[in-house]
Amino acid sequence: KWRIVFPDNGRQRKDWKQASALYSGNRIQSTKYTWFTFLPQNLFEQLHRLGNLYFFFLVVLNWFPQVEVFHREITVLPLLVVLLASMIKDAIEDYRKHQFDKTINFSKTWVYDR
């Protein structure tokens, strides 16, 4: 497959060198995470959901002996299962985006130029 790129070569041709210095390249990147930011950024996004925040509040509340209903470790399990499942789903989704970006970025391109 070939991509065809149609640049706007009209009035911006003279300012091309000045404008091209601002951009590092023509690479497409639609992924949300990197290897280093996956865990903190994903946890931050997961705890913004009201259900996960509610279960986190129950876990914290259950660690106080005065209001302990279940064993401390048991209340962590539902939250961990939900967070782990959504982390795995997000990781697979982000990896698929990375693979698609890689195929787009390394595809052959025809550039239309008068």
N, C-alpha and C positions, 0 to 999 in steps of 0.2 A: 504494500500500500504506500501511496505517496500523499504527502500533505502539500497543499498549495497555499502559499502565503502571499497576500496582496498588500504590500506596504503603501502607505500614503506618501508618495514622493513629490508632491506638489510644493507647497511653500516651505515645508520643513526640511528640504534637502540641504539647504545651506547651513542649518543649525544641527545637522546630524552628528557631527563630532562632539559638539557641546552636550547634546541630549544623550548620546550613547555613553558618555562618561558616567552618567548617573545610574545606569543599569548594568548589572553584572553579566547578564546574558538573557537568552530567550528561553530559559528552562522553565518547565511547568512543574509546580510543586503544590499538590492539593492535600498532602498529609497533614495531620494535626499534631503528631507527636514525634519526638526523636527518642533515641535509646535512653538518654539521660533525663528527659522531661516526662516520660510516660507515667511513671508511678505518682509523682506529686500532682501533675496536672490532671490525671484521670481521677485521683482521689478528690481533688478539689471540685471537679465537675460532678462526681457522684454524690458528694455531700451537699450539693446545691438542690438536689431532689428532695422533696418534702418527706417522702416515705423513708428514704435512707437516713435523713436527719432525725426523724422520729425514732427509728430503731437505734441510732447512735445515742440519742438522749436516754432511751431505756437502758442501754448498756452502761452508760455513765452513772445513771441513777442506781442501778443494781449493784454497783461497786461499793456503795455506802451500806454498812451493816444494819443501819436502822430501817432501811426500806428494801432490804434484800428479799426477793421473793423466790427466785431460783438460784441455783449455783451460778457463780459469776461467769464461768466458762460457757455454760449452756446458753446464756443470753447473747453471747458474742456470735454463736454459730449461724443464726439466720442472717445477720448482717454480713458476715464473712462470705456466706454462700451467694448472696445477692451481689455483693461487690465483686467477688471473684468471677462470677458468671458474666457480669457486664464488662469487666476488664478484659476477659478473654474475647468477648464479642467485639469490643472496641479495638483490640490488638489485631484481630483477624481482618476487620474492616479497614484499618489503617494500613496493614500490610498489602491488602489488595489494591488500595489506592496507590501505594508506592510502586507496585508492580506495573499498574496501568500507566503511571507517570513515566516510568522507565521506558516502556514501549513507545510512548508518545515522544519522549525526548530523544530517543535514538532512531526514530523513523526518518526515512529519506524525505527531503523537502524540496519542492520546486518553488522558487521565488519569482514572482511575476515582476518584471522590470521592463519598462519601455525602452 
